[in-house]
Amino acid sequence: MQENKIKVQELLQITELEIKKVYARKWLNKQVHHFQPQRPGLAFAGYLEYINPGRIQVIGKTEFGYLKKIGKQEEQTVLNKFFELNFPAIFFAEELKPSKQFIQAATENQTPVLISALKTPILISRLSTYLFHRFSRKKKLNGVMMDIMGQGILITGNSGVGKSETALELINKGYHLICDDVVEFYLSYNNELIGAANPVIKNKMEIRGLGIINIADIFGSAVIMEEKKLNLVINLEKWDPQKNYDRIGENFQTYEILGIKIPMITLPVAPGRNISTIIEVAVRYFIAQKNGNKGLLSGGG
């Protein structure tokens, strides 16, 4: 996980968090230093040992009920100790309404309070997903990322080799586009490589002779996917008659991204070769190999 910081105000742009109200807005420029949100739990009972000041705190019905039960005087004592830790932000789930004392303590300690309509587990899950994405190591690569037969495929190759044109043919056959030109990769919780589109060029593709086209406008939004786990790299290169290409196909090459090695197939591009069809067959071959059905494409079985 790379060193990173984001401002709390960025979270207001995430509609999936269903933020309905914000208190102490003046302090939305505070920075989050940790990718995992945290529930205070026993912190309200005075046990603060495992509370991390850099993490967003999420208050659900359990914590909310406890604060209501202990009475105003004891609540004030609890809040004084709690806010001494200087959190980046406090979230209340399920549109729970914090007490006036809570809002006052948050304001005095320069801590924004955000009210979400989401259930506590869902709120924590969505916050975690977004923050993990933001804090994880990333790498941008030139190429086209697609979903073909349920597999995440990165099509690479030198400029002018026909990556976008080939991808356009595959889209016309019913497959899905994640991103053209620049793909941003990050590592998921499970240490899997996820390819996603840059928002600036999302849905767009450059086709020589046509210019930049919006794929969603032409084929419909259903052909677009936000992101996809990378399973296979297909490298396109111009046919070199002096090069010995793999004629048996028993072994995959590998392509390393963020320390993860991904299987790779190199396909030579030459006049008369239907590259989109060959890619379809290559993906079927990859799936068969992955499932242990090597005979399916070698004439056996």
C-alpha positions in Angstrom: 0.0 0.0 0.0 1.5 3.3 -1.1 1.8 6.4 1.0 -1.2 8.5 0.1 -3.6 11.1 1.4 -7.1 12.2 0.3 -9.3 15.1 1.6 -12.6 14.2 3.2 -14.4 16.5 0.8 -13.6 14.1 -2.0 -16.0 11.6 -0.4 -18.9 13.9 -1.0 -18.5 13.2 -4.8 -19.2 9.5 -4.3 -23.0 9.1 -4.8 -22.8 5.5 -3.7 -22.1 6.6 -0.1 -25.6 8.3 0.0 -24.4 11.2 2.1 -27.5 13.2 3.2 -26.1 15.8 5.6 -22.8 17.2 6.7 -21.8 19.0 9.9 -18.7 21.0 10.6 -18.2 21.5 6.8 -15.4 24.0 7.5 -13.1 21.0 8.2 -13.8 18.9 5.1 -10.2 19.7 4.0 -8.9 17.3 6.6 -6.9 14.4 5.2 -7.5 10.7 5.5 -4.3 8.7 6.1 -5.6 5.1 6.2 -7.5 3.0 3.7 -9.7 1.2 6.2 -12.6 2.9 8.1 -13.1 1.8 11.7 -16.0 1.4 14.2 -15.3 3.0 17.6 -16.9 0.1 19.5 -15.2 -0.1 23.0 -13.6 3.3 22.5 -16.8 4.9 23.9 -16.3 2.8 27.0 -12.8 4.2 27.4 -10.7 1.5 25.7 -8.8 3.5 23.0 -5.7 1.2 22.5 -6.6 0.1 19.0 -8.2 3.2 17.7 -6.2 4.7 14.8 -6.4 8.5 14.5 -5.8 8.4 10.8 -8.9 6.3 10.1 -12.5 7.4 9.4 -14.8 6.4 12.2 -18.2 4.9 11.4 -20.9 5.0 14.0 -23.8 2.5 13.7 -26.8 1.7 15.8 -24.7 0.0 18.6 -22.5 3.0 19.2 -25.4 5.4 18.8 -27.5 3.4 21.3 -24.7 3.4 23.8 -24.2 7.2 23.7 -28.0 7.7 24.1 -28.1 5.4 27.1 -25.3 6.8 29.2 -26.7 10.3 29.7 -25.5 13.7 28.7 -22.9 14.2 31.4 -21.2 10.9 30.8 -21.5 11.3 27.0 -19.6 14.6 27.3 -16.8 12.9 29.2 -16.7 10.1 26.6 -16.6 12.6 23.7 -13.8 14.7 25.2 -11.5 11.6 25.3 -12.7 10.3 21.9 -12.1 13.6 20.0 -8.7 14.1 21.5 -7.5 11.5 18.9 -8.2 14.0 16.1 -9.9 11.8 13.5 -10.2 12.9 9.8 -14.0 12.4 9.8 -16.9 10.7 11.5 -19.7 8.9 9.6 -23.1 8.1 11.0 -24.9 5.2 9.2 -28.6 4.8 8.6 -29.3 8.5 8.8 -28.8 8.4 12.6 -29.0 11.9 14.1 -26.0 12.8 16.4 -26.8 14.7 19.5 -26.1 18.5 19.9 -23.3 17.6 22.2 -21.7 15.3 19.6 -21.9 18.0 16.9 -20.5 20.6 19.3 -17.6 18.4 20.3 -16.9 17.6 16.6 -16.9 21.3 15.7 -14.7 22.2 18.6 -12.2 19.5 17.5 -12.4 20.4 13.8 -13.8 17.1 12.8 -16.5 16.9 10.0 -19.5 14.6 10.6 -21.2 13.0 7.6 -24.6 11.4 7.7 -25.2 8.4 5.3 -28.5 6.6 4.5 -26.6 3.3 4.1 -26.7 0.4 6.6 -23.5 0.2 8.6 -22.0 -2.9 6.9 -22.7 -1.5 3.5 -21.3 1.9 4.3 -18.1 0.4 5.7 -17.8 -1.9 2.6 -18.2 1.0 0.1 -15.9 3.3 2.0 -13.3 0.5 2.2 -13.5 -0.2 -1.5 -13.1 3.4 -2.5 -10.3 4.2 -0.1 -8.4 0.9 -0.9 -8.6 1.9 -4.6 -7.3 5.4 -3.9 -4.5 4.2 -1.6 -3.3 1.2 -3.5 -0.3 1.2 -5.9 -1.2 2.0 -9.4 0.3 1.8 -12.8 -0.8 3.2 -16.2 -0.2 1.2 -19.3 -0.9 1.8 -23.0 -3.3 -0.7 -24.5 -7.0 -1.7 -24.7 -8.7 -3.5 -21.8 -11.7 -5.7 -22.6 -13.9 -8.4 -21.2 -13.9 -11.3 -23.6 -15.8 -14.4 -22.6 -15.7 -13.3 -19.0 -11.9 -12.9 -19.0 -10.1 -9.6 -18.5 -7.9 -9.1 -21.6 -5.3 -6.4 -22.1 -4.4 -5.9 -25.8 -1.0 -4.3 -26.1 1.4 -3.5 -29.0 3.2 -0.7 -30.6 1.3 2.4 -31.9 -0.3 1.7 -35.3 -0.4 -2.1 -34.9 -4.2 -2.0 -34.9 -5.2 -2.4 -31.2 -8.2 -0.1 -31.3 -9.5 -1.3 -34.7 -9.3 -4.9 -33.4 -11.1 -3.9 -30.2 -13.8 -2.3 -32.2 -14.4 -5.5 -34.1 -14.6 -7.4 -30.8 -17.1 -4.9 -29.5 -19.1 -5.3 -32.6 -19.2 -9.1 -31.8 -20.7 -8.4 -28.4 -17.8 -8.1 -26.1 -17.2 -5.4 -23.5 -14.8 -2.5 -23.4 -13.2 -1.3 -20.2 -10.8 1.3 -21.6 -8.9 2.3 -24.8 -5.5 3.9 -25.0 -4.5 4.2 -21.3 -5.5 1.6 -18.7 -5.0 2.2 -15.0 -4.2 -0.9 -12.9 -4.4 -1.3 -9.2 -4.1 -4.2 -6.7 -7.3 -5.4 -5.0 -7.8 -6.8 -1.5 -7.0 -10.3 -2.9 -3.8 -9.0 -4.6 -5.4 -9.3 -8.0 -4.7 -6.9 -10.8 -7.7 -4.7 -11.7 -7.8 -2.7 -14.8 -10.0 0.4 -14.9 -10.7 3.4 -17.2 -9.4 6.9 -16.7 -12.6 9.0 -16.3 -11.3 11.5 -18.8 -11.2 9.0 -21.7 -13.9 6.6 -20.4 -16.2 5.3 -23.2 -14.0 6.9 -25.9 -11.9 5.2 -28.6 -9.6 6.7 -31.3 -10.1 5.1 -34.7 -7.9 6.3 -37.6 -10.1 7.9 -40.2 -13.0 8.4 -37.8 -11.2 10.3 -35.0 -12.4 9.9 -31.4 -15.7 8.1 -31.1 -17.9 7.5 -28.1 -18.5 3.7 -27.9 -21.5 4.1 -25.5 -23.3 6.4 -28.0 -22.8 4.0 -30.9 -23.2 0.5 -29.3 -25.1 1.4 -26.1 -23.9 1.8 -22.5 -24.3 -2.0 -22.0 -21.0 -2.7 -23.8 -19.0 -0.6 -21.2 -17.6 -2.0 -18.0 -16.1 0.1 -15.2 -13.3 -2.3 -14.4 -12.2 -5.9 -14.6 -9.6 -8.3 -13.1 -6.8 -8.9 -15.6 -6.5 -12.6 -16.7 -4.5 -12.5 -19.9 -2.3 -10.1 -22.0 -2.4 -10.4 -25.8 0.5 -8.6 -27.4 0.1 -7.6 -31.1 3.2 -7.1 -33.1 3.9 -6.7 -36.8 4.8 -9.9 -38.6 8.6 -10.4 -38.7 9.6 -13.1 -41.2 12.9 -13.4 -39.5 11.3 -14.3 -36.1 10.5 -17.8 -35.0 6.9 -17.7 -33.6 5.4 -20.3 -31.3 3.9 -23.1 -33.5 2.9 -25.4 -30.7 1.5 -23.2 -28.1 2.4 -25.2 -25.0 3.8 -22.4 -23.0 2.6 -18.9 -22.2 4.9 -15.9 -21.9 4.4 -13.6 -18.9 3.8 -9.9 -18.5 4.6 -8.3 -15.1 2.5 -5.5 -13.7 2.9 -4.2 -10.1 4.8 -7.4 -9.3 2.1 -9.7 -10.6 3.0 -12.0 -13.5 0.1 -12.4 -16.0 0.1 -15.0 -18.9 0.8 -13.4 -22.3 0.3 -14.5 -25.8 2.0 -12.7 -28.7 0.1 -12.6 -32.0 1.8 -11.5 -35.2 -0.2 -9.1 -37.3 0.0 -9.4 -41.1 -2.3 -8.6 -44.0 -5.1 -11.1 -44.4 -5.1 -12.3 -40.7 -8.4 -11.7 -38.9 -6.9 -10.6 -35.6 -10.2 -10.3 -33.7 -11.1 -13.9 -34.6 -7.7 -15.1 -33.6 -8.0 -13.3 -30.3 -11.3 -15.0 -29.7 -9.6 -18.4 -30.3 -6.7 -17.4 -28.1 -9.0 -16.6 -25.2 -10.8 -19.9 -25.7 -7.4 -21.6 -25.7 -6.5 -19.8 -22.5 -9.7 -20.8 -20.8 -9.2 -24.4 -21.9 -5.6 -24.4 -20.6 -6.7 -22.8 -17.3 -9.4 -25.5 -16.8 -6.9 -28.3 -17.6 -8.6 -29.2 -20.9 -5.5 -29.1 -23.0 -6.9 -31.6 -25.4 -9.7 -29.4 -26.5 -7.5 -27.4 -28.8 -4.9 -29.9 -29.7 -7.2 -32.4 -31.3 -7.2 -34.8 -28.3 -9.9 -35.7 -25.8 
